[in-house]
Each structure stands twice: as structure tokens, then as C-alpha cells.
Amino acid sequence: MPAKRSPARRPTMKDIAQRAGVSESAVSFALNDRPGVSEITRDRVRRVAEQLGWRPSTAARQLSGEGAATVGLVLARPADTLGVDSFFLQLISGIQEVLAERHLGLLFQVVEDVDDECAVYRRWWAEHRVDGVLVVDPRTDDARPDLLDELGLPAVVIGGAPDARHPGLSTVWADDAGAMAAVVDELSALGHRRIVHIAGLPGLAHTERRIRTLRAEAERRGLAEVRSVTTDYSDAEGAAVTRRVLGGGVLRGAVQEGGTVEGSLAEGGSPPTALIYDNDVMAVAGVAAATELGFSVPGDVSVVAWEDSALCRMVKPWLSALSRDTVEFGRTAAKELTSLLDGGPARAVRVPVPRLISRESTGPCGA
């Protein structure tokens, strides 16, 4: 039997001291930016540490009060909807790009609901697992900001409007209202008066903003047959709702307090001539469902996807979509969090409004 290989030994401060010809205390002073050594010695110690591949121990950093060198991200969504969601893949890519530059790790966890998410924050805080967190999917009734204030855990809320009640939290947000208004402008100019918005999860702040804006824009233009219906963002629900609204009649909805729309179908009504989907996956599934029912896109029904992606250019017709730099959105959020970790003030940062790109899936109303 071949002999078992011994694991590689990590370089230590003692190794650096021997190679640089200085004491271990001098190495500690140099690597931790403390006074007590000359700049020449500090530079020599750092060069030797780099040559040996030395990195500070996370456990040692925690014991010395320097932090965990890790930030956290918890996602309270159905796990089976994440694999095809391009938004979060791009967002995390941008986040990771900034964290890698700072040699910070990302601790990621998927949970069932917000209560579980809050429990994770409490555990991470108690165990000193993370130095700060990135919070996604702000809710209209959200317990997380109060909890993070209570814990004193640095945090950046991604997608939430600025909130004066939590001045210690930074916010990075996009103007969903402006984006929805641009979509309604485009569809209205094309003659569409029966529009259904196939929205995302109910209770999410951005879902409610989009629903409220659609309602306001419809009222402003006198469009009586404009409704929203919420889903779980999946392709299955996107296709199912498309079949309902195109095959069963118009959607009748009652707007509840807070903007949530509860929709039902009235038999015998005219189907919508335009559909707005809250992500690219549902839009692609919706086009397939409409085609199965014998509807032509855009001859019978126009389609707009909220998030532009490669998927929107892999189907026929190519989908009109709202485009934004989601990777840069992630970078901005990560930079705001590292600024908080460096002692900077909390801020509200607004990213550019998503831009509507008109392609083959939208056209003049034919009905």
C-alpha cells in the first residue's frame, strides 16, 4: 500500500521570521500594520510573507477582534426556482468580484422563509461568523431591518427604497416604478388596452411597487382592463397563468391594502393583447404556452420580460425586455457593504433605471 501523504503545512509567522531574519514579534507588528518596526523591515516581511503564501488565520482574526473576513447572504425563496433565475446568478457574480478583491468570503444560505432567515442572522451574529450581510427581496412588512439594527450587524438592503426608520442600513435600489411606467408607455402607444402583468412573489416590495405603478398608469390613461396576478417566479406558474388569462377570459382583480392583487378569471371576456412578465424565465414559458393555444406573438399578443438575458434572445420571436447591468448592481451593493465595514456612513444609492429594449415580441395591437 502506498504511504499516506502528509497534508501540506501552512506557513507560519515563525517561518516568515526565519526567512526575513527578524523576530516573530516584528513579523506580527509588520503584518498587522502596528508601530514598532521600520518601513524597510515592514516591506521585507510583507515580501517574504507573499513569497511563502502566508495568509492570516480566520480564527485568529476573530479572537483578536478583527472580524471573520466573511459576509453573509441569505435567500428566502423556493430552492427549485433559483437554478434558472439569471438575475441572482449575475447579482452574486458582481458581489463576488468585489469581495474577492478584498479577500473576503461569501457565506450563502437558502432558507424556507423570512423567519428562518432571521434565525440565521441571529446564529451568525452569536457565532461571529460574518462581519456584515447583504439583504435581498425586501418585504412590505419586513422584520429584518429591525433585527439587524438590534444586532448591530452592518447590512446593505438590495432593492429596497430608502427607509428613514433604519438610518444605519445602506440601501441600493432601482426605480421599478419608472421602469413599469416606460413599459406601459410603450404598450399604450402600440394601441394595447388589455394588459396583464404576470408578477413575482406577493409581499415583495418591488412586486408591490410594480403593481401600484401599473394601476396608476392604467388609471391615468383610462385603461380599465389592466390587471396583475402574482406567481412564484417559476416557468411552471408563468405558463399556467398565461394559459388561464389567454384561454379563460380577462383577469378580474381586487386591489387590497398595500397593493396586493388577488386575481380571478371571468369567463367569456376578451383575452389580453399584452403580457408583462416579472422575469425572463416566465416570459419564455409564457410565449410557449401562448403558441400552444394558437396565439401568435406579437400578432395576437405582445410580450415583455422584466429582466433581459440570453434567454430572451434564444426564442422566436426575440423578447422585448427591460435591461440593466445586474452584475454592476451586485458590485455596487458589495462596495457599499465594504464601505460600512471600513467605518463609512450608511447611504442610499440609486442605480440606473432599467431600459426597455424593443424586439420582435411587441407590436401594434391587432384586436
Secondary structure, DSSP 8 states (H G I E B T S, - for coil): ------------HHHHHHHHTS-HHHHHHHHTT-SSS-HHHHHHHHHHHHHHT----HHHHHHTTS--SEEEEEEES-GGGTTT-HHHHHHHHHHHHHHHHTT-EEEEEEESSHHHHHHHHHHHHHHT--SEEEE-S-BSS-SHHHHHHHHT--EEEES----TT-TTSEEEE--HHHHHHHHHHHHHHTT--EEEEE---TTBHHHHHHHHHHHHHHHHHT--EEEEE---S-HHHHHHHHHHHHHS-EEEEEE-TTS-EEEEEETT----SEEEESSHHHHHHHHHHHHHTT--TTTT-EEEESS--GGGGSSSS--EEEE--HHHHHHHHHHHHHHHHTT----EEE----EEE--TT------
